[in-house]
Amino acid sequence: MADRARRADPGPDEPAVKRSRAGLGRIGGLAKGEGPLGLDRLIHGRLRLGIVSALAVEERLSFNDLKRLLKTTDGNLSAHARKLEEAGYLEPIKSFRGRMPHTEFRLTTAGRKALERYLDHMEALIRTARDR
């Protein structure tokens, strides 16, 4: 259908993001580190969001507790925790239990603020989608 290219409203086979671009404009623009909908890419991924969310509920969690909770591997958790640590969102607390190394994590003030911004943004996206 040649008319579809000229219409202001793309057809149902067009991506939803394209169809709702005007409504999403109310949510905010892109800033450094934000994805296509303005979401913080650093914490938007499943595992990183899981880490930050779990630590928002519990003041401290051990590496092994997070690994069990998120059902992931040592390497995967370590890599994602390191990214959050580099961003200043996570603080590792390293100690020894007997002769075994023990690592716990806590959410920093910057991490808590980043999660709050992320949740506010998600709520705005949901409201915008429901208003349509």
C-alpha positions in Angstrom: 0.0 0.0 0.0 1.8 3.2 -1.2 -0.3 5.5 1.0 1.1 4.0 4.1 4.5 5.8 3.6 2.6 9.2 3.5 0.3 8.7 6.5 1.3 10.2 9.8 0.3 7.1 11.7 2.3 4.0 10.5 0.3 0.8 10.1 0.0 -2.1 12.5 3.0 -3.9 11.0 5.3 -0.9 12.0 7.2 -1.2 15.3 5.3 0.2 18.3 8.2 2.5 19.1 7.7 4.2 15.7 4.0 4.5 16.1 4.2 6.1 19.6 7.2 8.3 19.1 5.2 11.5 19.7 3.9 10.2 23.1 7.3 9.0 24.2 8.7 12.5 23.5 7.0 13.6 26.7 9.2 11.2 28.8 12.5 12.8 28.0 15.4 12.9 25.6 18.5 10.8 25.4 21.4 11.5 27.7 24.8 9.8 27.8 24.3 6.2 28.8 20.7 6.0 28.0 19.1 3.6 25.6 16.5 4.3 22.9 13.7 5.0 25.3 15.9 7.0 27.6 16.5 4.2 30.0 19.8 3.8 31.9 21.5 1.1 29.9 23.8 0.3 32.8 21.0 -1.1 35.0 18.4 -1.9 32.3 19.8 -5.4 31.7 18.1 -8.3 33.5 21.0 -9.3 35.7 22.2 -5.8 36.6 18.6 -4.7 37.4 18.3 -7.8 39.5 21.5 -7.0 41.5 20.5 -3.3 42.1 16.9 -4.3 43.0 17.9 -7.0 45.4 20.3 -4.6 47.1 17.6 -1.9 47.3 15.6 -4.4 49.5 18.5 -5.9 51.5 21.2 -3.6 52.9 23.9 -6.2 52.1 24.0 -9.4 50.1 26.9 -11.8 49.7 28.2 -12.8 46.3 26.8 -16.3 46.8 23.4 -15.1 47.9 23.2 -12.9 44.8 24.3 -15.8 42.6 21.6 -18.1 44.0 18.9 -15.4 44.0 19.6 -14.5 40.4 20.4 -18.0 39.2 23.6 -17.1 37.5 27.2 -18.2 37.3 30.2 -16.8 39.2 31.7 -15.3 36.0 28.5 -13.7 34.9 27.7 -12.1 38.3 31.3 -11.0 38.7 31.4 -9.2 35.3 28.1 -7.4 35.9 28.9 -6.5 39.5 32.2 -5.0 38.3 30.4 -2.8 35.7 28.1 -1.5 38.5 31.0 -1.0 40.8 32.9 1.0 38.1 29.9 3.2 37.7 29.8 3.8 41.4 26.5 2.1 41.9 27.8 -0.8 44.0 30.3 -1.2 46.8 32.0 -4.5 47.4 32.9 -5.3 51.0 35.7 -7.9 51.0 36.7 -9.9 54.1 37.7 -13.4 55.1 35.6 -16.0 56.9 38.2 -18.2 58.4 40.6 -18.6 55.5 38.0 -18.2 52.8 37.5 -14.9 51.0 34.0 -13.4 51.5 32.5 -10.6 49.4 29.3 -8.7 50.2 27.8 -5.9 48.2 25.8 -2.9 49.1 24.1 -0.3 47.0 25.7 3.1 47.1 23.8 6.4 47.3 24.5 6.9 43.6 23.2 3.4 42.8 20.0 4.0 44.8 19.4 7.3 43.0 20.0 5.6 39.6 17.5 3.0 40.5 15.0 5.6 41.6 15.4 7.5 38.3 15.1 4.2 36.4 11.9 3.3 38.2 10.4 6.8 37.7 11.2 6.6 34.0 9.6 3.1 33.7 6.5 4.4 35.5 6.4 7.3 33.0 6.7 4.9 30.1 3.9 2.8 31.5 1.6 5.8 32.1 2.3 7.0 28.5 1.5 3.6 27.1 -1.7 3.3 29.0 -2.8 6.8 28.1 -2.7 5.9 24.4 
